[in-house]
Structure formats: structure tokens, C-alpha cells
Amino acid sequence: MSEACGVNRPTQQSVGIVGTLAFACELFMLALLVYAGISFSSSVVGIVLAVVLPVAAIAIWGVWMAPASRRRLADPARFAAQCALFVVVGVLVAAAGRPVWGVAFAVVASAVFAMSRRLP
């Protein structure tokens, strides 16, 4: 019916398990940045960092990695930038007192994003 009226609806695309895991890694990255920010200081500085760190990650992701970005990096540069961001988050979390979380996040998130390039 909508096609007869000249309205084109976007096609529904299946995300799959790897896409879902990749999105979960992105959300977990933001949560870890909030944790790291709060852990660095118990004063107002910690609260500011808990806001600024995830906002900075969102800005970086939105400009160079988001699918709708006009300045989206092409692979393999985008994959390298994503992995670099995951490693930076891992280092921040490790510096905040959770080295196992930091290393685990960097490794798992990088592996998930590597799989997302190989699997449909």
C-alpha cells in the first residue's frame, strides 16, 4: 500500500549476534568511561570526568565511525581507530584500579569488531 502512494520505507536489515555484541561493546565502553571518570577523583572533578569522558567518546565515534557520518573513516582506518579507542578506554579503566576489566574490554571489544568485518 505504501509503495502505491509513493512512500518508500527503509528496508529492515537483520543485525545478527555479532552486530548486537558490537553495540553492547559500544554501550559498555560508555559505562566504563563513566566508572573511570568517577574513580579518578571523589570530588567534583570525578563527576566532570564521568560526563566528559563518555561525551568525548561519543563525539569521536559520531564523527569518524558512525554509519551515518559524512566523515566516516574507511576500513581499515576505521577499524584501527575503533581498536585504538578501545585500548584507550582499557588503559583508563586499568588506571582507575580495574586492570583486568580494562584489558578484558580492550581485547573483547576489538575481537568483536574484527568479527563484525568477517561475518555477515
N, C-alpha and C positions, 0 to 999 in steps of 0.2 A: 504494500500500500504506500509506503513512504517513497519508494522509487518512482511510483506513478506521479507523485506530487512534486517530483524534482528534488527531494530531500535525500542527501547521501549521508548515511550513518556510517561511522567508522566501524571497520570490521573488528570483531572480538578476537583477540590474539591470546593463545594459551601461554601462560608464563612458565609453568613447569616447576619442578622441585628445585632446580639449580637457580632459577630466577627468584624464587621465593627465598632461598637461602642467601642469595646476594642482597636482596632487600633487607633481610634480617640482619646481615652484617652491617649494612649502612645504618640501620637504627641502633644496633649495638654500639657502633662507633660513636654515635652521638651520646649515648648513655655513659660510655666510658670517658668521654671528654668532660661531661658534667662531673663525674666522680673525680677525675684527676683535678679539675679546677677547684672543687671543694676541698680536696685533700691537701693541696699546696698551702693553704692558709685557712686559719679558723676565723679570720676577720672578714671584713667587707671585701677584701681583695679576693678571697676564695669565692665569694658569691659572684663577683665581677668576672673572674676567670671561668666559673661554671657557666656563665652566659656567653662570654666572648669566644671561648674555645669551640663550642659547637656551632656558633654562628659563623665563625671563620671557616670551619669545615664545610658547612652548608654553602657558603659563598664560593669556595674553591670548587666544590662538586658541581654546583649550579652553573658556573661559568665554563668549566673545561670538560666535565664528564657527563652531564645530564643529556639524555637523548634529545631533548628539545632545544638545547643550547645552540646558538648561532656560531659560537666559538669552540664547539666540541672538538677535542683532540681526536685525531685518527689513531687507530691501533697501528703499531704497538706503543705509541707515545701515551695514549690514554691508559693502557694497562700499566705502564711504568709509573705514571702519575698516581694511579689508584694504589698501587703497591707502596709507593713512597708515602702516601698519606696514611696507609695502614701501619707502616713501620713507625712513622712519627707518633701516631696515636699509641702504639705499643710502647714506645720509649717513654712517652708522658705517663702512661699508666704504670710502667715499671718504676719511674722516678717518684710516682705518688705512693709507692710502697707495695705494689702488686706486680712483681716481675713475671710471675707465672701467667697471670691474666694478660699482661702486655704481650709476651711472646706468643701465647696461645692465640690471641686475637690476630696479631700480625700474620701468623702462619696460616690459620684457618681462613681468614678473610682473603688473603692472597690466593690460596688454593681454590676457594670457591669462585673467585673472579677469573682464575685461569680456566677452571672447568666451564665457566659460562661462555668462554670463547670456543671451546671444543665441542660442547654438547648443544643440541638444539633446544 
